[in-house]
């Protein structure tokens, strides 16, 4: 038996998801699941740093967070193992994508930076750790993201219908899976998912998230603000494309709201509409028969209802409908990518990331 641990702390930074899985010819078997809380001060430091301009970020701050995150990722892995009662000798490797601090794929030069020192994860857990998945794709001319579409393609494609897999994390991304397997997989970041909603909720109400969209539901969408935000060049940019919190953040929002006198609840309602509309506009050209949703946003009825209204000809449901819990998809993706690296198989999809060729992703820390 060869098991893999997948870790995920997305752009929402709400918790560290850890999953212990086994990959078989029949699919994937989940052996254990654990949600590991962030230390509040560590989460605050990360969010503060990720929303500062790069010029204001000190090497000391970044290096300190890298060490602290390596330790907490190791803690999450050990807590998962304790819950599972599986001996660590049965674990082939831990797949850790790290926590993205800056993602700048279109720069000169392009770069991406993830925190969470894998040396510490391997040393503390005693388990080989696979990390640094994104930079090899970027070295091959790709965006380095999104990487989950390769996993979606392996486990969620259907020969009977055209599907889109939608992950609503801090950033939202889609994977287009045609029933015709000769058609290439398309994947891209559509723009903000929960990131702006969470950040603005914390700024205005000191609440980590707008649970169930309850605060946004009390406001009214401001049409001109929504139109101005949707005019951002990112939304019109063709795939391949990827983005992050270092772009869609409170500074970006502040630019668009400068000089406007709006009630905060109306701004929140407009941000919710921004997420819904930008996702729907990205999906509509592909005319899928089914939309399978994962990530934290699947639990927000305001987002889900809004998508249903803008995509009336598409069946919309959670990935739970095909037997995969929506909160585990991203962590499972990196367990799968770790397994691909461990067995020396390609992990990226050039049709998604824009890389010149398929490459083996990740470095192994024994």
N, C-alpha and C positions, 0 to 999 in steps of 0.2 A: 504494500500500500504506500502510495506517495501522495501526501496531502500538501496543499498550499494555503498560506494565509494571505488574504488581500486586505490592505488598509486603504482607507479613504477619508480625507478631511478636505472637503471641497471649499469653494469660495465663500460659502455661507458661514463656515467655521462654527457650526453649531455643535458638533461632536465628532469624535473619531470613530468611524465604523470599521469593525474588524470582523472578518468572516473566514471560517475554516472550511475548505471545500476539497472535493475529490472530483477529478475530471475522468469520465469514462466514455466509452463509445456511445453510450445511451444519452450522454449529456453531462450534467453537473449535479453532484450530490452535496448538499450543505450539511456539515457535521456540527457546526456551532456558530453562534452569532454573539457579538458583544458591541455595545455602544459605550464608548469611553468618554467621560466628560473632560472638557478643557479646564485647566486652572483659569479662573476669570482674569487674573492679571496677565497671564500669558496670552490669552485670546485678545485682550485689549491692546497689548503691545503689538501683536501681529496686525490687527486691523488698523491701528494707528500708522504703523510703518508702511503697510500696503497702500494706504491712501495718501501718503506724503509723496512729494515729487522725488524722483530718484536722486536729485542733487542734494536733498536734505537728509538722505539716509546715510548713516555713518557705518563704516565697516564694523565697528565694535557692536553696534546694535544688531546688524545682520548676523554676524558670527555668533553672538550670544544666543539669539533666537534659534540658530541652526542646531546648537548643542541642546538647548532646552527641548526643542521639538523632537530631536532624536531620542531623547530619554522618554518623552511621553508616548511616542509611537511604540517604543519597546515595552512600556508599561501596558499599553493597550493589547499588544500581542501576548504578553504573559497572562493578563487577565482572561483573554480568550482561551488560552490553553488550560488555565485552571478551571474554567467553566466547562470545557469540553472533556476534561480528564483524559485527553489523548497524550501519550508520551511524546516529548519533543523529538525523539529519534524518528518518529514517523512523518515529521514535517520536512519536506524537501527544501522549501524556501519560503520566505516572506516577500511579498510584492508590495513595495512602498513607493508610491508616486511622490511622496513629500508634499509639502504645502507650498503652492505657487505664491511667490512674493511679487515677482515681476514677469510679465510675458510680453515680449516685444518682437514678434516674428517678422515684422515688416520694416525693422530699423536697418541702419547701415553702420555696423553689422547687426544682423538679427541675433537675439538672445532670449533665453528663458532661464529663470532662476527658481529652484524649489529648495525649501528648507526641510531639515530633519535628517541629521547626519546618519547615513546608513552604517557607518563604522560602529557607532554606538548601539544601533539596533542589533547588529550581529553579535557584538561583544556582550551585551547585557542578556540577550535571549539565548545565545549559544546556537542560533539557527542562521544558516546562510540567508543573506538579505539581498534582494535584487531591487535596484533603484536607478534613478537617472534615466528614465525611459524616453524623455522628450528630446534630448539634445542630439541623439543619433539621427533621428528623423530630420531634425533641423539642419544637421550637417549635410544631409542628402538633399537639401533644398526645400524641405517641407516646413510646415507651420509648427510641427511638434505637438499639435493638438487639432481636433479632439482625437483621442486614441481609443475610446470605448467603442466606436463603430465597428472595429474589427471583431470585438467580442459579440456585439449585437448581430453581426452578420453570421457568426459561427453558431449562435444559439437561438436566434429569434426570427430568422428568415422563413418565409412560408412560400411554397410553390403555388398556393391557391389564391393569394391576394397580394396587392401592393401595400406595403406597410411603411410607416414612419415611426421610429422610436424617438421619443422626446424625453430628454432629461432636463428637469427644471431644478437646477441647483442654484448657486449664486449666479452663475452664468448659465443660460439655457443653450442646449445643443441638440441637433437633430441628426438622425441617420435614416437615409432613404434606402429601403430594401425592396427592390422590384421582385415580383413573382418570377420573372424571367431571370434565371441565374446567370445568363450571359451578360446581363446589364451590370455595369460597375456600381459599387456602393458609393453613395454620395453622403458626405457628412460635413457639418459646419456648426460653428457657434452662431446662434441667431442674435445674441446680444444679452442684455441683463435678464436674469431670472428673478431670484430673490435678493440679489446683492443690494440694489438700490432701495428696495422695500425695507429690508432689514436695517440698513444704515440710516435711512431717514427716520424710521421708527425709533431707533436708539437715540438719534440726535434730538428728536422732538419729545419723546416720552420716556426715554431711558428703558425702553423695552427691547429685548434682544430680537424680537420678531413681531410682526403683526399677525398674531395667531388667527388662522382661518380667514384672514383678510377682513377681520371685524372692524378695524379702524378705517381701512380704505372704503368699506361699504357705507360708512356714514358720510363720505364726501361726494363731491360731484366732479366729474372729469372736466378739465379746462381744455377746450378744443385747441386753442392757439398754442398753448404750451405743449400739448401732445404733438401737434403738427411740427413744431419747432424741433422737438427732440427726435422725432422720426426722420427729420431732414438731415440728421447726422450722416456723414458720408459712409460710416461703417455699414449701415443697413442696406445701402444700395450697392455695396461692393460685392462682386461675384465670389463664389467659392473657388478655391479653398480659402477659408478665413477663420481666424480664431481671435479671441480677446480675453480680457480679464478684469478683475476689480481695479487694477491700476489704471484702467481707462474709464470704465463705467463706475464712477464713485461720486462722492458728495461734491467734489470740485467740479465735475462735469455737470451735475445737477445745478450747482450754484451759478454756473455760467448761463444756463438756460432760464433760471428764475430771477436773474439779476434785474432789478427795477420793477418786478411784478409784485403786487400786493395780493397775496393769496392766503387763504386759510390753510394751515398745515394738512388738515384732513383732505382738502381738495387736491393738494400736491400728491398725497399718498394715493388717492383714487386715480390720479393721472398716471402715476408711476405704475400702478397695477395695469392700467390700460396700455401703457407702453410695452410691458412684458407680453401681454396677451396679443397685441396687434403685431409686434415685431415677430413673434413666433408664428402667428397665423400667416403673415405675409411671406415668410420663408417657406412655409409648408404648402401653401395653395398651388404653386406652379406644378407640384408633383402629383396632385390629385390622388392621394392615397385612399384606399378603402378603409383602412384601420389605422388609428393613432394609439400607440401604446406608450403610456406616460410613466416615468419613474422619477426619483429624486424627491426632495422635500416639498416641492410645489404641488405634487399630486394630492397633498392633503389640504390644499387651500381651495375651498369650494368657489371662491370668487374667480380665481384663475381658471379653474376647470369649467365653470359655467360660461365664462367669457370665451374660452376656446370653442366650446360647443356652439355658441352663437355665431362665431366667425368661420367655423368649419362645419356647416350644417350637413354636408354630404359625406361625412366621415364618421365611422364608429369610433368613439373615444373612450378608452378604458385604461385602467392601471395594468402594468405588466403582471400583476398578480393573476390576471385572467389567463395567462399562459404559464402559470406556475412559478414565476420569479418575483419575489417580494420587491416592491419598488425601492425600498430603502437600501437594498443590498446590491443593486445592479452595478454601481460604480466600484464598490469594493471587490465584487466578484470579477469585474473587468481586469483589475490589476492582479488578482490571483491568477487569472487566465494568462495575462501578459507575462507574469513571472514564470508560469509553466512553459510558455513559448520560448522564453529566454533559456530556461533550464535545459530544454530539449533542442536548443539551437535552431529554432524556427523563426521565420519572419513575424514581426509583430505589428507593422504599420500597413496601412492601405494607401498607396500613392494617389489613388483616385479621391481620397478624402483629404489628405494633408498636403498634396501637391509635391511630394518628394519625387526625385528623379527615378527612384527604384525602391523596391521593398528591401528592408534591412532588419537585422536582428536588434531589438531594442533592449536597453538596460545593461547595467554593470553588476557583476556578482561580487558580493563581499562575503567571503567564507568565514 
